[in-house]
Amino acid sequence: MTVLQGVHVGDNSIIGAGSLVTKDIPTNVIAMGTPAKVVRKITADDETYYDHGRLISENKV
């Protein structure tokens, strides 16, 4: 990830590997690409679900 001088990445945001951040990125979003663009917002479901919708507790060994 490369962030240009003077550009701000918001709290709790995720930037994809190899992305070039040329503009400010808001809080709680996922951004990627060259130049980095917001792909989607991070929601409360992201803390509960992962791995194609399965609950975290279902994936524990």
C-alpha distance matrix in Angstrom:
0.0 3.8 6.6 9.9 12.9 15.0 12.7 13.1 11.4 14.6 15.9 15.6 12.9 10.6 7.2 7.1 5.5 4.7 4.8 5.9 7.4 10.9 13.2 13.9 13.0 16.2 17.1 17.3 15.4 13.0 10.8 9.1 9.6 9.7 10.5 9.4 12.8 14.4 15.7 18.0 19.1 19.2 22.9 25.4 25.8 22.4 23.9 27.0 26.2 23.8 24.5 26.1 28.0 29.6 30.1 28.3 31.9 32.8 30.2 31.2 33.4
3.8 0.0 3.8 6.5 9.6 12.1 10.4 11.7 11.2 14.8 16.7 17.3 14.5 13.0 9.7 10.2 9.1 7.2 6.3 4.9 6.0 8.6 11.4 12.6 12.8 16.3 17.8 18.8 17.0 15.2 12.5 11.0 10.8 9.7 9.8 9.7 13.3 15.4 17.4 19.8 20.8 21.3 25.1 27.7 28.5 25.2 26.7 30.0 29.3 27.2 28.0 29.5 31.2 33.0 33.4 31.7 35.2 36.4 33.8 34.8 37.0
6.6 3.8 0.0 3.8 6.5 8.5 6.6 8.2 8.4 12.2 14.6 15.9 13.3 12.8 10.0 11.8 11.7 10.4 8.4 6.1 4.7 6.6 8.7 9.4 10.3 13.8 15.5 17.2 15.8 14.8 12.2 11.8 12.1 11.0 10.1 9.6 12.7 14.5 17.2 19.2 19.8 20.5 24.2 26.9 28.1 25.0 26.5 29.9 29.6 27.9 29.2 30.5 31.9 33.8 34.0 32.3 35.9 37.2 35.0 35.9 38.4
9.9 6.5 3.8 0.0 3.8 6.4 5.8 8.9 10.5 14.2 17.0 18.8 16.3 16.2 13.4 15.1 15.1 13.2 11.1 7.8 6.3 5.8 8.1 9.7 11.8 15.3 17.5 19.7 18.4 17.7 14.8 14.4 14.1 12.1 10.7 11.2 14.2 16.4 19.4 21.6 22.2 23.3 26.9 29.7 31.1 28.3 29.7 33.2 33.0 31.4 32.7 33.8 35.2 37.3 37.4 35.9 39.5 40.9 38.7 39.7 42.2
12.9 9.6 6.5 3.8 0.0 3.8 5.6 8.6 11.2 14.6 17.3 19.7 17.8 18.3 16.0 18.2 18.2 16.6 14.6 11.5 9.6 8.7 9.9 10.6 13.2 16.2 18.3 21.0 20.2 20.1 17.6 17.7 17.7 15.8 14.3 14.6 17.2 19.0 22.2 24.0 24.1 25.0 28.5 31.2 32.9 30.1 31.3 34.9 35.0 33.7 35.3 36.6 37.7 39.6 39.5 37.9 41.3 43.0 40.8 41.6 44.1
15.0 12.1 8.5 6.4 3.8 0.0 3.8 6.5 10.0 12.8 15.7 18.6 17.0 18.2 16.5 19.2 19.9 18.8 16.3 13.4 10.5 9.2 8.9 8.6 11.7 14.1 16.3 19.5 19.1 19.6 17.5 18.3 18.8 17.3 15.2 15.1 16.9 18.3 21.8 23.1 22.8 23.9 27.2 29.8 31.8 29.4 30.5 34.2 34.5 33.6 35.5 36.6 37.4 39.4 39.1 37.7 41.0 42.9 41.0 41.9 44.6
12.7 10.4 6.6 5.8 5.6 3.8 0.0 3.8 6.8 9.9 13.1 15.6 13.6 14.8 13.1 15.9 17.1 16.3 13.4 10.8 7.5 6.7 5.8 5.2 8.0 10.8 13.2 16.1 15.4 15.9 13.7 14.8 15.5 14.6 12.4 11.7 13.4 14.5 18.0 19.3 19.1 20.3 23.7 26.4 28.3 25.9 27.2 30.8 31.0 30.1 31.9 32.9 33.7 35.9 35.7 34.4 37.8 39.5 37.8 38.8 41.6
13.1 11.7 8.2 8.9 8.6 6.5 3.8 0.0 3.8 6.3 9.4 12.2 10.7 12.6 11.9 15.3 16.9 17.0 14.2 12.5 8.9 9.3 7.6 4.9 6.3 8.2 9.9 13.0 13.0 14.1 12.7 14.6 16.3 16.1 14.2 12.4 13.5 13.6 17.0 17.6 16.8 17.6 20.7 23.2 25.4 23.1 24.1 27.8 28.3 27.6 29.8 30.9 31.4 33.4 32.9 31.6 34.9 36.8 35.3 36.1 39.1
11.4 11.2 8.4 10.5 11.2 10.0 6.8 3.8 0.0 3.8 6.7 8.8 7.0 8.9 8.7 12.3 14.3 15.1 12.4 11.7 8.4 10.2 8.7 5.9 4.8 6.5 7.4 9.8 9.7 10.6 9.8 12.1 14.4 15.1 13.6 10.9 11.8 11.3 14.3 14.7 13.8 14.2 17.5 20.0 21.9 19.4 20.5 24.2 24.6 23.9 26.1 27.3 27.7 29.7 29.2 27.8 31.2 33.1 31.5 32.4 35.4
14.6 14.8 12.2 14.2 14.6 12.8 9.9 6.3 3.8 0.0 3.8 6.5 5.8 9.1 10.3 14.1 16.6 17.9 15.3 15.1 11.8 13.4 11.2 7.7 5.7 4.8 4.0 7.0 8.2 10.4 10.8 13.9 16.7 18.0 16.4 13.3 13.3 11.7 14.4 13.8 11.9 12.0 14.9 17.1 19.5 17.4 18.2 21.8 22.7 22.5 25.2 26.3 26.2 28.1 27.3 26.1 29.4 31.5 30.2 31.1 34.3
15.9 16.7 14.6 17.0 17.3 15.7 13.1 9.4 6.7 3.8 0.0 3.8 5.5 8.9 11.2 14.9 17.3 19.3 17.2 17.6 14.7 16.8 14.9 11.5 9.2 7.7 5.0 6.5 9.0 11.1 12.6 15.7 18.9 20.5 19.3 16.0 16.0 14.0 16.0 14.8 12.4 11.3 13.7 15.2 17.8 15.6 15.8 19.5 20.8 20.9 23.8 25.2 24.9 26.4 25.1 23.7 26.7 29.1 27.9 28.4 31.6
15.6 17.3 15.9 18.8 19.7 18.6 15.6 12.2 8.8 6.5 3.8 0.0 3.8 6.7 9.9 13.2 15.7 18.3 16.6 17.8 15.5 18.1 16.6 13.6 10.6 9.2 6.1 5.1 7.4 9.1 11.5 14.5 18.0 20.3 19.5 15.9 15.7 13.3 14.4 12.9 10.5 8.6 11.1 12.4 14.6 12.1 12.2 16.0 17.2 17.1 20.0 21.6 21.2 22.6 21.5 19.9 23.1 25.3 24.1 24.8 28.0
12.9 14.5 13.3 16.3 17.8 17.0 13.6 10.7 7.0 5.8 5.5 3.8 0.0 3.8 6.6 10.0 12.9 15.2 13.2 14.4 12.2 15.0 13.6 11.2 7.8 7.4 5.6 4.7 4.9 5.8 7.7 10.7 14.3 16.6 15.8 12.1 12.0 9.8 11.1 10.3 8.8 7.9 11.3 13.6 15.2 12.5 13.7 17.2 17.6 17.0 19.5 20.7 20.9 22.7 22.2 20.9 24.4 26.2 24.8 25.9 29.0
10.6 13.0 12.8 16.2 18.3 18.2 14.8 12.6 8.9 9.1 8.9 6.7 3.8 0.0 3.8 6.5 9.5 12.2 10.7 12.8 11.5 14.9 14.4 12.8 9.5 10.3 9.3 7.7 6.4 4.7 6.3 8.4 12.0 14.6 14.5 10.9 11.3 9.6 10.1 10.2 9.9 8.9 12.5 14.9 15.6 12.3 13.8 17.2 16.8 15.5 17.3 18.8 19.6 21.4 21.3 19.9 23.5 24.9 23.0 24.3 27.2
7.2 9.7 10.0 13.4 16.0 16.5 13.1 11.9 8.7 10.3 11.2 9.9 6.6 3.8 0.0 3.8 6.6 8.7 6.9 9.1 8.4 12.0 12.4 11.7 9.1 11.1 11.3 10.7 8.5 6.0 5.0 5.6 8.8 11.1 11.2 7.8 9.3 9.0 9.9 11.3 12.0 12.0 15.7 18.4 18.9 15.6 17.4 20.6 19.8 18.0 19.3 20.6 21.9 23.8 24.2 22.8 26.5 27.6 25.5 26.8 29.5
7.1 10.2 11.8 15.1 18.2 19.2 15.9 15.3 12.3 14.1 14.9 13.2 10.0 6.5 3.8 0.0 3.8 6.4 5.7 9.1 9.9 13.5 14.5 14.7 12.2 14.5 14.8 13.7 11.0 7.6 6.3 4.6 7.1 9.9 10.9 8.2 9.9 10.2 10.1 12.2 13.8 13.8 17.4 20.0 19.8 16.4 18.5 21.3 19.9 17.5 18.0 19.3 21.2 23.1 24.0 22.7 26.4 27.0 24.6 26.2 28.6
5.5 9.1 11.7 15.1 18.2 19.9 17.1 16.9 14.3 16.6 17.3 15.7 12.9 9.5 6.6 3.8 0.0 3.8 5.5 9.0 10.9 14.5 16.4 16.9 15.0 17.6 17.9 17.0 14.6 11.4 9.8 7.5 8.5 10.3 12.0 10.2 12.8 13.8 13.7 16.0 17.6 17.3 20.9 23.2 22.9 19.4 21.1 23.8 22.4 19.6 19.7 21.3 23.6 25.1 26.0 24.4 28.0 28.5 25.7 27.1 29.1
4.7 7.2 10.4 13.2 16.6 18.8 16.3 17.0 15.1 17.9 19.3 18.3 15.2 12.2 8.7 6.4 3.8 0.0 3.8 6.7 9.6 12.8 15.4 16.7 15.5 18.7 19.7 19.3 16.7 13.6 11.1 8.1 7.4 7.9 10.0 9.4 12.6 14.6 15.0 17.8 19.7 20.0 23.7 26.4 26.1 22.7 24.7 27.4 25.9 23.1 23.1 24.4 26.8 28.6 29.6 28.1 31.7 32.2 29.4 30.8 32.7
4.8 6.3 8.4 11.1 14.6 16.3 13.4 14.2 12.4 15.3 17.2 16.6 13.2 10.7 6.9 5.7 5.5 3.8 0.0 3.8 6.2 9.4 11.7 13.2 12.1 15.4 16.9 16.9 14.2 11.3 8.3 5.4 4.8 5.3 6.7 5.7 9.1 11.3 12.4 15.3 17.2 18.1 21.8 24.8 24.8 21.7 23.9 26.7 25.4 23.0 23.5 24.4 26.5 28.6 29.6 28.3 32.0 32.6 30.2 31.8 34.1
5.9 4.9 6.1 7.8 11.5 13.4 10.8 12.5 11.7 15.1 17.6 17.8 14.4 12.8 9.1 9.1 9.0 6.7 3.8 0.0 3.8 6.2 9.2 11.4 11.4 15.1 17.2 18.0 15.5 13.3 9.9 7.9 6.6 5.0 5.0 5.5 9.3 12.1 14.1 17.0 18.7 20.0 23.8 26.8 27.3 24.3 26.4 29.5 28.4 26.3 26.9 27.8 29.7 31.9 32.7 31.5 35.2 36.0 33.7 35.2 37.5
7.4 6.0 4.7 6.3 9.6 10.5 7.5 8.9 8.4 11.8 14.7 15.5 12.2 11.5 8.4 9.9 10.9 9.6 6.2 3.8 0.0 3.8 5.9 7.6 7.9 11.7 14.1 15.5 13.3 12.0 8.7 8.2 8.3 7.4 5.9 5.0 8.1 10.4 13.2 15.6 16.8 18.1 21.9 25.0 25.9 23.1 25.1 28.4 27.7 26.0 27.2 28.0 29.5 31.8 32.3 31.1 34.8 35.9 33.8 35.2 37.9
10.9 8.6 6.6 5.8 8.7 9.2 6.7 9.3 10.2 13.4 16.8 18.1 15.0 14.9 12.0 13.5 14.5 12.8 9.4 6.2 3.8 0.0 3.8 7.1 8.9 12.7 15.7 17.6 15.5 14.7 11.4 11.1 10.4 8.6 6.2 6.9 9.2 11.9 15.1 17.5 18.7 20.5 24.1 27.4 28.5 26.0 28.1 31.3 30.7 29.3 30.5 31.1 32.4 34.9 35.4 34.5 38.2 39.3 37.3 38.8 41.5
13.2 11.4 8.7 8.1 9.9 8.9 5.8 7.6 8.7 11.2 14.9 16.6 13.6 14.4 12.4 14.5 16.4 15.4 11.7 9.2 5.9 3.8 0.0 3.8 6.4 9.7 13.0 15.4 13.6 13.8 10.9 11.9 12.1 11.1 8.4 7.9 8.7 10.5 14.1 15.9 16.6 18.7 22.1 25.4 26.8 24.6 26.7 30.0 29.7 28.6 30.3 30.6 31.6 34.2 34.5 33.7 37.4 38.7 37.0 38.6 41.5
13.9 12.6 9.4 9.7 10.6 8.6 5.2 4.9 5.9 7.7 11.5 13.6 11.2 12.8 11.7 14.7 16.9 16.7 13.2 11.4 7.6 7.1 3.8 0.0 3.8 6.5 9.7 12.6 11.5 12.6 10.6 12.6 13.9 13.7 11.3 9.6 9.9 10.3 14.0 15.0 14.7 16.5 19.7 22.8 24.6 22.6 24.3 27.7 27.8 27.2 29.2 29.7 30.3 32.8 32.7 31.8 35.4 36.9 35.5 36.9 39.9
13.0 12.8 10.3 11.8 13.2 11.7 8.0 6.3 4.8 5.7 9.2 10.6 7.8 9.5 9.1 12.2 15.0 15.5 12.1 11.4 7.9 8.9 6.4 3.8 0.0 3.8 6.8 9.1 7.8 8.9 7.6 10.4 12.5 13.4 11.4 8.6 8.2 7.5 11.0 11.5 11.2 12.8 16.1 19.2 20.9 18.8 20.6 24.0 24.0 23.4 25.5 26.1 26.5 29.0 28.9 28.1 31.7 33.2 31.8 33.3 36.4
16.2 16.3 13.8 15.3 16.2 14.1 10.8 8.2 6.5 4.8 7.7 9.2 7.4 10.3 11.1 14.5 17.6 18.7 15.4 15.1 11.7 12.7 9.7 6.5 3.8 0.0 3.8 6.7 6.6 9.3 9.4 12.9 15.5 16.8 14.9 11.9 10.6 8.6 11.6 10.9 9.4 10.9 13.7 16.6 18.8 17.2 18.8 22.1 22.6 22.6 25.1 25.5 25.4 27.9 27.5 26.9 30.3 32.0 31.1 32.4 35.8
17.1 17.8 15.5 17.5 18.3 16.3 13.2 9.9 7.4 4.0 5.0 6.1 5.6 9.3 11.3 14.8 17.9 19.7 16.9 17.2 14.1 15.7 13.0 9.7 6.8 3.8 0.0 3.8 5.9 9.1 10.6 14.2 17.4 19.2 17.6 14.3 13.2 10.6 12.8 11.2 8.7 8.9 11.3 13.7 16.3 14.7 15.8 19.2 20.1 20.4 23.3 24.0 23.6 25.7 24.9 24.1 27.3 29.3 28.5 29.6 33.0
17.3 18.8 17.2 19.7 21.0 19.5 16.1 13.0 9.8 7.0 6.5 5.1 4.7 7.7 10.7 13.7 17.0 19.3 16.9 18.0 15.5 17.6 15.4 12.6 9.1 6.7 3.8 0.0 3.8 7.1 9.8 13.5 17.0 19.5 18.4 14.7 13.3 10.2 11.2 9.0 6.0 5.2 7.8 10.3 12.6 10.8 12.2 15.5 16.3 16.7 19.6 20.3 19.7 21.9 21.1 20.4 23.7 25.6 24.9 26.2 29.6
15.4 17.0 15.8 18.4 20.2 19.1 15.4 13.0 9.7 8.2 9.0 7.4 4.9 6.4 8.5 11.0 14.6 16.7 14.2 15.5 13.3 15.5 13.6 11.5 7.8 6.6 5.9 3.8 0.0 3.8 6.4 10.1 13.6 16.2 15.3 11.5 9.9 6.6 7.4 5.8 4.2 5.1 8.7 12.0 13.2 11.2 13.5 16.5 16.4 16.1 18.6 18.9 19.0 21.5 21.4 20.9 24.5 25.9 24.9 26.6 29.9
13.0 15.2 14.8 17.7 20.1 19.6 15.9 14.1 10.6 10.4 11.1 9.1 5.8 4.7 6.0 7.6 11.4 13.6 11.3 13.3 12.0 14.7 13.8 12.6 8.9 9.3 9.1 7.1 3.8 0.0 3.8 6.9 10.6 13.7 13.3 9.5 8.4 5.8 5.6 5.6 6.2 6.8 10.5 13.7 14.1 11.4 14.0 16.9 16.1 14.9 16.7 17.2 17.9 20.4 20.8 20.3 24.0 25.0 23.6 25.5 28.6
10.8 12.5 12.2 14.8 17.6 17.5 13.7 12.7 9.8 10.8 12.6 11.5 7.7 6.3 5.0 6.3 9.8 11.1 8.3 9.9 8.7 11.4 10.9 10.6 7.6 9.4 10.6 9.8 6.4 3.8 0.0 3.8 7.2 10.0 9.5 5.7 5.1 4.1 5.3 7.4 9.0 10.4 14.1 17.5 17.8 15.2 17.8 20.6 19.6 18.1 19.4 19.8 21.0 23.6 24.3 23.7 27.5 28.3 26.6 28.5 31.5
9.1 11.0 11.8 14.4 17.7 18.3 14.8 14.6 12.1 13.9 15.7 14.5 10.7 8.4 5.6 4.6 7.5 8.1 5.4 7.9 8.2 11.1 11.9 12.6 10.4 12.9 14.2 13.5 10.1 6.9 3.8 0.0 3.8 7.1 7.6 4.5 5.6 6.7 7.0 10.0 12.4 13.6 17.3 20.5 20.3 17.5 20.2 22.8 21.3 19.3 19.9 20.3 22.1 24.6 25.7 25.0 28.9 29.3 27.3 29.3 31.9
9.6 10.8 12.1 14.1 17.7 18.8 15.5 16.3 14.4 16.7 18.9 18.0 14.3 12.0 8.8 7.1 8.5 7.4 4.8 6.6 8.3 10.4 12.1 13.9 12.5 15.5 17.4 17.0 13.6 10.6 7.2 3.8 0.0 3.8 5.2 4.3 6.3 8.9 9.3 12.9 15.6 17.2 20.8 24.1 23.8 21.1 23.9 26.3 24.6 22.3 22.6 22.8 24.9 27.5 28.9 28.3 32.1 32.3 30.2 32.3 34.7
9.7 9.7 11.0 12.1 15.8 17.3 14.6 16.1 15.1 18.0 20.5 20.3 16.6 14.6 11.1 9.9 10.3 7.9 5.3 5.0 7.4 8.6 11.1 13.7 13.4 16.8 19.2 19.5 16.2 13.7 10.0 7.1 3.8 0.0 3.0 5.0 7.9 11.3 12.5 16.0 18.6 20.4 24.0 27.4 27.3 24.6 27.2 29.9 28.3 26.0 26.3 26.6 28.7 31.3 32.6 31.9 35.7 36.0 33.7 35.7 38.1
10.5 9.8 10.1 10.7 14.3 15.2 12.4 14.2 13.6 16.4 19.3 19.5 15.8 14.5 11.2 10.9 12.0 10.0 6.7 5.0 5.9 6.2 8.4 11.3 11.4 14.9 17.6 18.4 15.3 13.3 9.5 7.6 5.2 3.0 0.0 3.8 6.4 10.1 12.1 15.4 17.7 19.8 23.4 26.9 27.1 24.6 27.2 30.0 28.7 26.8 27.4 27.6 29.4 32.1 33.2 32.6 36.4 36.9 34.9 36.8 39.4
9.4 9.7 9.6 11.2 14.6 15.1 11.7 12.4 10.9 13.3 16.0 15.9 12.1 10.9 7.8 8.2 10.2 9.4 5.7 5.5 5.0 6.9 7.9 9.6 8.6 11.9 14.3 14.7 11.5 9.5 5.7 4.5 4.3 5.0 3.8 0.0 3.8 6.8 9.0 12.1 14.1 16.0 19.7 23.1 23.5 20.9 23.5 26.3 25.1 23.4 24.3 24.6 26.2 28.8 29.7 29.1 32.9 33.5 31.6 33.5 36.2
12.8 13.3 12.7 14.2 17.2 16.9 13.4 13.5 11.8 13.3 16.0 15.7 12.0 11.3 9.3 9.9 12.8 12.6 9.1 9.3 8.1 9.2 8.7 9.9 8.2 10.6 13.2 13.3 9.9 8.4 5.1 5.6 6.3 7.9 6.4 3.8 0.0 3.8 6.2 9.2 11.6 14.2 17.5 21.2 21.5 19.4 22.3 24.9 23.7 22.3 23.4 23.2 24.5 27.5 28.5 28.2 32.0 32.6 31.1 33.2 36.1
14.4 15.4 14.5 16.4 19.0 18.3 14.5 13.6 11.3 11.7 14.0 13.3 9.8 9.6 9.0 10.2 13.8 14.6 11.3 12.1 10.4 11.9 10.5 10.3 7.5 8.6 10.6 10.2 6.6 5.8 4.1 6.7 8.9 11.3 10.1 6.8 3.8 0.0 3.8 5.8 7.8 10.6 13.8 17.5 18.0 16.1 19.1 21.6 20.7 19.7 21.2 20.9 21.7 24.7 25.5 25.5 29.2 29.9 28.7 30.9 34.0
15.7 17.4 17.2 19.4 22.2 21.8 18.0 17.0 14.3 14.4 16.0 14.4 11.1 10.1 9.9 10.1 13.7 15.0 12.4 14.1 13.2 15.1 14.1 14.0 11.0 11.6 12.8 11.2 7.4 5.6 5.3 7.0 9.3 12.5 12.1 9.0 6.2 3.8 0.0 3.8 7.3 9.8 12.7 16.3 16.0 14.2 17.6 19.7 18.2 17.0 18.1 17.5 18.6 21.7 22.9 23.1 26.9 27.2 26.0 28.5 31.6
18.0 19.8 19.2 21.6 24.0 23.1 19.3 17.6 14.7 13.8 14.8 12.9 10.3 10.2 11.3 12.2 16.0 17.8 15.3 17.0 15.6 17.5 15.9 15.0 11.5 10.9 11.2 9.0 5.8 5.6 7.4 10.0 12.9 16.0 15.4 12.1 9.2 5.8 3.8 0.0 3.8 6.7 9.1 12.8 12.7 11.4 14.8 16.8 15.7 15.2 17.0 16.2 16.6 19.8 20.6 21.0 24.7 25.2 24.5 26.9 30.2
19.1 20.8 19.8 22.2 24.1 22.8 19.1 16.8 13.8 11.9 12.4 10.5 8.8 9.9 12.0 13.8 17.6 19.7 17.2 18.7 16.8 18.7 16.6 14.7 11.2 9.4 8.7 6.0 4.2 6.2 9.0 12.4 15.6 18.6 17.7 14.1 11.6 7.8 7.3 3.8 0.0 3.8 6.1 9.9 10.8 9.7 12.6 15.0 14.7 14.9 17.4 17.1 16.6 19.5 19.6 19.9 23.4 24.5 24.0 26.1 29.6
19.2 21.3 20.5 23.3 25.0 23.9 20.3 17.6 14.2 12.0 11.3 8.6 7.9 8.9 12.0 13.8 17.3 20.0 18.1 20.0 18.1 20.5 18.7 16.5 12.8 10.9 8.9 5.2 5.1 6.8 10.4 13.6 17.2 20.4 19.8 16.0 14.2 10.6 9.8 6.7 3.8 0.0 3.8 7.1 8.1 6.5 9.0 11.7 11.8 12.2 15.2 15.5 14.7 17.1 16.7 16.7 20.1 21.5 21.0 22.8 26.4
22.9 25.1 24.2 26.9 28.5 27.2 23.7 20.7 17.5 14.9 13.7 11.1 11.3 12.5 15.7 17.4 20.9 23.7 21.8 23.8 21.9 24.1 22.1 19.7 16.1 13.7 11.3 7.8 8.7 10.5 14.1 17.3 20.8 24.0 23.4 19.7 17.5 13.8 12.7 9.1 6.1 3.8 0.0 3.8 5.3 5.6 7.7 9.6 10.3 11.9 15.3 15.1 13.5 15.8 15.0 15.5 18.6 20.1 20.3 22.1 25.8
25.4 27.7 26.9 29.7 31.2 29.8 26.4 23.2 20.0 17.1 15.2 12.4 13.6 14.9 18.4 20.0 23.2 26.4 24.8 26.8 25.0 27.4 25.4 22.8 19.2 16.6 13.7 10.3 12.0 13.7 17.5 20.5 24.1 27.4 26.9 23.1 21.2 17.5 16.3 12.8 9.9 7.1 3.8 0.0 3.8 5.3 5.6 7.0 9.0 11.5 15.2 15.4 13.1 14.6 13.1 13.5 16.1 18.0 18.6 20.1 23.9
25.8 28.5 28.1 31.1 32.9 31.8 28.3 25.4 21.9 19.5 17.8 14.6 15.2 15.6 18.9 19.8 22.9 26.1 24.8 27.3 25.9 28.5 26.8 24.6 20.9 18.8 16.3 12.6 13.2 14.1 17.8 20.3 23.8 27.3 27.1 23.5 21.5 18.0 16.0 12.7 10.8 8.1 5.3 3.8 0.0 3.8 5.3 5.1 5.7 8.5 11.9 11.8 9.3 11.1 10.0 11.1 13.9 15.2 15.9 17.9 21.6
22.4 25.2 25.0 28.3 30.1 29.4 25.9 23.1 19.4 17.4 15.6 12.1 12.5 12.3 15.6 16.4 19.4 22.7 21.7 24.3 23.1 26.0 24.6 22.6 18.8 17.2 14.7 10.8 11.2 11.4 15.2 17.5 21.1 24.6 24.6 20.9 19.4 16.1 14.2 11.4 9.7 6.5 5.6 5.3 3.8 0.0 3.8 5.5 5.5 6.7 10.2 11.0 9.5 11.2 10.3 10.3 13.7 15.1 14.8 16.7 20.4
23.9 26.7 26.5 29.7 31.3 30.5 27.2 24.1 20.5 18.2 15.8 12.2 13.7 13.8 17.4 18.5 21.1 24.7 23.9 26.4 25.1 28.1 26.7 24.3 20.6 18.8 15.8 12.2 13.5 14.0 17.8 20.2 23.9 27.2 27.2 23.5 22.3 19.1 17.6 14.8 12.6 9.0 7.7 5.6 5.3 3.8 0.0 3.8 6.0 7.9 11.6 13.1 11.3 11.7 9.7 8.8 11.7 14.0 13.9 15.0 18.7
27.0 30.0 29.9 33.2 34.9 34.2 30.8 27.8 24.2 21.8 19.5 16.0 17.2 17.2 20.6 21.3 23.8 27.4 26.7 29.5 28.4 31.3 30.0 27.7 24.0 22.1 19.2 15.5 16.5 16.9 20.6 22.8 26.3 29.9 30.0 26.3 24.9 21.6 19.7 16.8 15.0 11.7 9.6 7.0 5.1 5.5 3.8 0.0 3.8 7.0 10.6 11.6 9.0 8.9 6.4 6.6 9.1 11.0 11.8 13.2 17.0
26.2 29.3 29.6 33.0 35.0 34.5 31.0 28.3 24.6 22.7 20.8 17.2 17.6 16.8 19.8 19.9 22.4 25.9 25.4 28.4 27.7 30.7 29.7 27.8 24.0 22.6 20.1 16.3 16.4 16.1 19.6 21.3 24.6 28.3 28.7 25.1 23.7 20.7 18.2 15.7 14.7 11.8 10.3 9.0 5.7 5.5 6.0 3.8 0.0 3.8 7.1 7.8 5.4 5.9 5.0 6.0 9.3 9.9 10.3 12.7 16.3
23.8 27.2 27.9 31.4 33.7 33.6 30.1 27.6 23.9 22.5 20.9 17.1 17.0 15.5 18.0 17.5 19.6 23.1 23.0 26.3 26.0 29.3 28.6 27.2 23.4 22.6 20.4 16.7 16.1 14.9 18.1 19.3 22.3 26.0 26.8 23.4 22.3 19.7 17.0 15.2 14.9 12.2 11.9 11.5 8.5 6.7 7.9 7.0 3.8 0.0 3.8 5.7 5.4 5.9 6.6 6.6 10.3 10.3 9.3 12.0 15.3
24.5 28.0 29.2 32.7 35.3 35.5 31.9 29.8 26.1 25.2 23.8 20.0 19.5 17.3 19.3 18.0 19.7 23.1 23.5 26.9 27.2 30.5 30.3 29.2 25.5 25.1 23.3 19.6 18.6 16.7 19.4 19.9 22.6 26.3 27.4 24.3 23.4 21.2 18.1 17.0 17.4 15.2 15.3 15.2 11.9 10.2 11.6 10.6 7.1 3.8 0.0 3.8 5.7 5.8 8.1 8.2 11.4 10.2 8.6 11.9 14.5
26.1 29.5 30.5 33.8 36.6 36.6 32.9 30.9 27.3 26.3 25.2 21.6 20.7 18.8 20.6 19.3 21.3 24.4 24.4 27.8 28.0 31.1 30.6 29.7 26.1 25.5 24.0 20.3 18.9 17.2 19.8 20.3 22.8 26.6 27.6 24.6 23.2 20.9 17.5 16.2 17.1 15.5 15.1 15.4 11.8 11.0 13.1 11.6 7.8 5.7 3.8 0.0 3.8 5.8 9.1 10.6 13.5 11.8 11.1 14.8 17.4
28.0 31.2 31.9 35.2 37.7 37.4 33.7 31.4 27.7 26.2 24.9 21.2 20.9 19.6 21.9 21.2 23.6 26.8 26.5 29.7 29.5 32.4 31.6 30.3 26.5 25.4 23.6 19.7 19.0 17.9 21.0 22.1 24.9 28.7 29.4 26.2 24.5 21.7 18.6 16.6 16.6 14.7 13.5 13.1 9.3 9.5 11.3 9.0 5.4 5.4 5.7 3.8 0.0 3.8 6.5 9.0 11.6 10.3 10.8 14.2 17.2
29.6 33.0 33.8 37.3 39.6 39.4 35.9 33.4 29.7 28.1 26.4 22.6 22.7 21.4 23.8 23.1 25.1 28.6 28.6 31.9 31.8 34.9 34.2 32.8 29.0 27.9 25.7 21.9 21.5 20.4 23.6 24.6 27.5 31.3 32.1 28.8 27.5 24.7 21.7 19.8 19.5 17.1 15.8 14.6 11.1 11.2 11.7 8.9 5.9 5.9 5.8 5.8 3.8 0.0 3.8 6.4 8.4 6.6 7.3 10.8 13.7
30.1 33.4 34.0 37.4 39.5 39.1 35.7 32.9 29.2 27.3 25.1 21.5 22.2 21.3 24.2 24.0 26.0 29.6 29.6 32.7 32.3 35.4 34.5 32.7 28.9 27.5 24.9 21.1 21.4 20.8 24.3 25.7 28.9 32.6 33.2 29.7 28.5 25.5 22.9 20.6 19.6 16.7 15.0 13.1 10.0 10.3 9.7 6.4 5.0 6.6 8.1 9.1 6.5 3.8 0.0 3.8 5.3 5.2 6.9 9.3 12.7
28.3 31.7 32.3 35.9 37.9 37.7 34.4 31.6 27.8 26.1 23.7 19.9 20.9 19.9 22.8 22.7 24.4 28.1 28.3 31.5 31.1 34.5 33.7 31.8 28.1 26.9 24.1 20.4 20.9 20.3 23.7 25.0 28.3 31.9 32.6 29.1 28.2 25.5 23.1 21.0 19.9 16.7 15.5 13.5 11.1 10.3 8.8 6.6 6.0 6.6 8.2 10.6 9.0 6.4 3.8 0.0 3.8 5.4 5.4 6.8 10.5
31.9 35.2 35.9 39.5 41.3 41.0 37.8 34.9 31.2 29.4 26.7 23.1 24.4 23.5 26.5 26.4 28.0 31.7 32.0 35.2 34.8 38.2 37.4 35.4 31.7 30.3 27.3 23.7 24.5 24.0 27.5 28.9 32.1 35.7 36.4 32.9 32.0 29.2 26.9 24.7 23.4 20.1 18.6 16.1 13.9 13.7 11.7 9.1 9.3 10.3 11.4 13.5 11.6 8.4 5.3 3.8 0.0 3.8 5.5 5.5 8.9
32.8 36.4 37.2 40.9 43.0 42.9 39.5 36.8 33.1 31.5 29.1 25.3 26.2 24.9 27.6 27.0 28.5 32.2 32.6 36.0 35.9 39.3 38.7 36.9 33.2 32.0 29.3 25.6 25.9 25.0 28.3 29.3 32.3 36.0 36.9 33.5 32.6 29.9 27.2 25.2 24.5 21.5 20.1 18.0 15.2 15.1 14.0 11.0 9.9 10.3 10.2 11.8 10.3 6.6 5.2 5.4 3.8 0.0 3.8 5.7 8.4
30.2 33.8 35.0 38.7 40.8 41.0 37.8 35.3 31.5 30.2 27.9 24.1 24.8 23.0 25.5 24.6 25.7 29.4 30.2 33.7 33.8 37.3 37.0 35.5 31.8 31.1 28.5 24.9 24.9 23.6 26.6 27.3 30.2 33.7 34.9 31.6 31.1 28.7 26.0 24.5 24.0 21.0 20.3 18.6 15.9 14.8 13.9 11.8 10.3 9.3 8.6 11.1 10.8 7.3 6.9 5.4 5.5 3.8 0.0 3.8 6.5
31.2 34.8 35.9 39.7 41.6 41.9 38.8 36.1 32.4 31.1 28.4 24.8 25.9 24.3 26.8 26.2 27.1 30.8 31.8 35.2 35.2 38.8 38.6 36.9 33.3 32.4 29.6 26.2 26.6 25.5 28.5 29.3 32.3 35.7 36.8 33.5 33.2 30.9 28.5 26.9 26.1 22.8 22.1 20.1 17.9 16.7 15.0 13.2 12.7 12.0 11.9 14.8 14.2 10.8 9.3 6.8 5.5 5.7 3.8 0.0 3.8
33.4 37.0 38.4 42.2 44.1 44.6 41.6 39.1 35.4 34.3 31.6 28.0 29.0 27.2 29.5 28.6 29.1 32.7 34.1 37.5 37.9 41.5 41.5 39.9 36.4 35.8 33.0 29.6 29.9 28.6 31.5 31.9 34.7 38.1 39.4 36.2 36.1 34.0 31.6 30.2 29.6 26.4 25.8 23.9 21.6 20.4 18.7 17.0 16.3 15.3 14.5 17.4 17.2 13.7 12.7 10.5 8.9 8.4 6.5 3.8 0.0
